[in-house]
Amino acid sequence: MDLARLAVAAALIVALVSADAGLVALLAIPIPSALLILIVTCARLRRSGVLVWPSFSPRSWRSVARGSLALGLAIALQVVYLRVGLVTVALLAGDQQAGYYGAAFRITEVLLAVPVLAVTAIFPILARAAWTDETRLVSVLGRSFQAAAVLGGWAGLMVLVGAPLAIAVIAGAEFSEAVPVLRVQGLSVAAGCVSTVFALALVALRRHRALLVVNAVLLVGTALVAAGLTLTDGALGAAVAASAGEVVYAASTGVVLYRVLRRRADVGMLARVGIALAAASSVVLVPAHPVVRMALGTTVFGALCAGLRVLPGEFVRAARQLTGTAP
């Protein structure tokens, strides 16, 4: 059904662009595609014996609205926070610096959507375990945290090493000054993978207000730091502020989460991943094509993670199956 929604949206985009439709028509595309999926979903549920119909219960509405309002505000602040750097550079550093920051930001924006999609897939498990089985919740959370740390570290490494190639392909050679901006934002990608796990776990535990407070404080703090650094270093300063903010966000949500669970996070595992990432980052100095450096960085990072025993068991089993060494 989700693929059908995307297909309908793509078809509407092609049709409206061919008809030379305006911006308003293009912005309205999600409406018909969402309605189509709603109708299909209700029809499928009805065939399964589940009758879906609006329920008029003001008391239930109030209960749902209290949590939904805090969560909605937290998500809105998160969306604004991610774009603080872009707005700050545009206001304080001029169009050219805004262009450099925007080119790098568009790449990291796409990459940050990947962990959201991945963690959303396990959110039903987190949500159910949060109310029925705390032991299972802690187990799933620990494995997800480990996988996010390793994959996030690898993604950040690829941004660091492959930044020249990415900027050349996406924006062109005239945006070469955006390369260091993108490299700094690679830290945002790495931290974002971890913070996504923590944030959705807090949602599963219905700690919406705590998430809202963290997002609000982070938004104000990042905006102030970004303004100061942008005045001195332009787009690069804003990138430093954004990456620092993402690291603080991951740490803050992690502290809140593990205090709620009365558990300790596996800081040792995270430190070992950091060591592997720092060592593998040295490949950026190798005089070779970015693709070669990316392949070399992946090999070094994977070998170090395996040696330090931070690779999730699922990764190891999958690798053995691919290489034919599985027992």
SVG drawing of the C-alpha trace seen along z (x, -y; Angstrom):
<svg xmlns="http://www.w3.org/2000/svg" viewBox="-20 -39 68 65">
<polyline fill="none" stroke="black" stroke-width="0.4" points="0.0,0.0 2.8,-2.4 4.4,-1.6 1.0,-2.3 0.9,-5.7 4.4,-6.6 3.4,-5.4 0.2,-7.6 2.2,-10.6 4.8,-10.1 2.2,-9.8 0.5,-13.0 3.8,-14.8 4.4,-13.8 0.9,-14.7 0.8,-18.1 4.3,-19.1 3.3,-18.0 0.1,-20.2 2.3,-23.1 0.4,-23.2 1.3,-25.7 3.0,-25.2 -0.3,-24.9 -1.4,-21.9 2.0,-20.2 1.8,-20.8 -1.7,-19.2 -0.4,-15.9 -0.2,-14.2 -3.9,-14.7 -5.4,-12.3 -2.6,-9.8 -3.3,-9.7 -7.0,-9.4 -6.5,-6.5 -4.5,-4.6 -7.0,-5.3 -9.8,-3.9 -7.8,-0.8 -6.7,-0.3 -10.3,-0.5 -11.5,1.9 -8.8,4.4 -9.5,4.3 -13.2,4.7 -12.5,7.9 -10.5,9.1 -13.5,8.7 -12.4,5.3 -14.9,2.5 -13.2,-0.9 -15.5,-3.8 -15.1,-7.2 -15.8,-7.0 -17.4,-9.9 -16.0,-9.9 -14.9,-13.3 -13.3,-11.7 -11.1,-9.4 -10.3,-12.3 -8.9,-14.3 -6.8,-11.4 -5.3,-11.0 -5.0,-14.7 -2.9,-15.3 -0.2,-12.9 -0.5,-13.8 -0.2,-17.5 3.1,-17.2 4.4,-14.7 3.3,-16.9 5.0,-19.9 8.2,-17.9 8.2,-16.8 7.6,-20.3 10.5,-21.6 12.7,-18.8 11.8,-19.9 12.6,-23.5 15.8,-22.6 17.2,-20.7 16.9,-23.8 18.2,-26.3 21.6,-26.3 20.3,-26.9 18.1,-29.9 20.9,-31.3 23.4,-31.2 20.9,-32.8 20.2,-35.7 23.8,-36.3 26.2,-35.2 24.7,-35.9 23.5,-34.0 26.8,-32.4 27.4,-30.9 23.8,-29.8 24.3,-28.0 27.3,-26.1 25.4,-25.1 22.3,-24.2 24.2,-21.9 25.7,-20.0 22.4,-20.0 20.4,-18.5 22.7,-15.5 22.6,-15.0 18.9,-15.6 18.4,-12.6 20.8,-10.4 19.1,-11.3 15.8,-10.0 17.3,-6.5 17.6,-5.7 14.0,-7.1 12.7,-4.6 14.7,-1.7 13.8,-2.4 10.1,-3.0 10.1,0.6 10.8,1.8 8.6,-0.8 5.6,1.6 7.9,4.0 9.2,1.2 5.7,-0.1 4.3,3.3 7.3,4.3 7.1,0.9 3.8,1.9 4.0,5.7 7.6,6.8 10.3,4.5 12.9,7.2 12.2,7.5 12.2,3.7 15.6,3.4 16.9,6.3 15.5,4.8 16.7,1.3 20.2,2.5 20.5,4.3 19.1,1.4 21.4,-1.0 24.4,1.2 23.3,1.5 22.6,-2.3 26.0,-3.1 27.8,-0.9 25.7,-1.9 25.8,-5.6 29.5,-5.5 29.9,-3.9 27.5,-6.5 29.4,-9.4 32.7,-7.9 31.3,-7.7 30.2,-11.3 33.6,-12.4 35.5,-10.4 33.0,-10.8 32.2,-14.5 34.1,-15.7 32.4,-13.2 29.0,-13.9 29.3,-17.7 30.7,-17.3 27.7,-15.1 25.0,-17.0 26.0,-20.6 29.0,-20.8 32.6,-21.9 31.7,-25.5 30.5,-24.4 33.8,-22.9 33.8,-25.1 30.8,-23.1 33.0,-20.0 34.3,-20.9 30.8,-21.8 29.5,-18.4 32.4,-16.7 31.5,-18.4 27.8,-17.5 28.8,-13.8 28.9,-13.9 25.2,-14.8 24.5,-11.7 26.4,-9.5 24.7,-11.0 21.3,-11.1 21.2,-7.3 21.6,-6.9 19.3,-9.7 16.5,-8.3 16.6,-5.0 16.4,-6.9 13.7,-9.3 11.4,-6.6 11.9,-4.6 10.8,-7.6 7.7,-7.8 7.0,-4.1 7.2,-4.8 4.9,-7.8 7.5,-10.2 6.3,-12.9 6.7,-15.8 10.3,-14.9 11.0,-14.7 9.3,-18.1 11.5,-19.7 14.7,-18.3 13.8,-19.5 12.8,-23.0 16.0,-23.4 18.1,-22.1 16.4,-24.4 17.2,-27.5 20.7,-26.4 21.6,-25.4 20.1,-28.7 22.3,-30.8 25.5,-28.8 24.8,-28.8 24.3,-32.5 27.7,-33.1 29.6,-30.7 28.0,-31.8 29.2,-35.4 32.8,-34.2 33.0,-31.2 29.9,-31.3 28.5,-28.0 31.3,-26.0 30.5,-27.5 26.8,-26.7 27.7,-23.2 29.8,-22.8 26.8,-24.1 24.4,-21.7 26.6,-18.7 27.3,-19.6 23.6,-20.0 22.9,-16.5 25.5,-15.0 24.0,-16.8 20.5,-15.6 21.6,-12.0 23.3,-12.2 20.3,-14.0 17.7,-11.6 19.9,-8.7 20.2,-10.0 16.4,-10.6 15.7,-7.2 18.0,-5.2 16.9,-7.1 13.3,-6.2 14.3,-2.5 16.7,-2.7 19.4,-1.1 22.9,-2.1 23.7,-2.6 26.5,-0.5 28.9,-3.4 31.9,-1.0 30.4,0.3 29.9,-3.3 33.5,-4.2 34.8,-1.2 32.8,-2.3 34.3,-5.8 37.8,-4.3 37.1,-2.4 35.6,-5.4 38.5,-7.7 41.1,-5.2 39.2,-4.6 38.8,-8.3 42.6,-8.5 41.8,-7.1 40.7,-10.6 44.5,-11.4 45.1,-8.6 45.8,-10.2 43.3,-8.3 39.9,-8.7 37.0,-9.2 35.4,-5.8 38.7,-4.0 38.9,-5.8 35.3,-4.9 36.0,-1.3 39.2,-1.4 37.4,-3.1 34.6,-0.6 37.1,2.3 39.1,0.7 36.1,-0.3 34.5,3.1 37.7,4.9 38.2,2.7 34.5,3.2 34.9,6.9 38.2,6.9 36.7,4.8 33.6,7.0 31.0,4.3 29.4,5.8 25.9,7.0 25.5,10.7 23.0,10.4 25.7,8.6 28.2,11.3 25.8,14.1 24.8,12.3 28.4,11.8 29.1,15.5 26.2,16.5 27.3,14.1 30.9,15.5 29.8,19.1 31.5,19.5 28.3,20.0 28.2,23.2"/>
</svg>
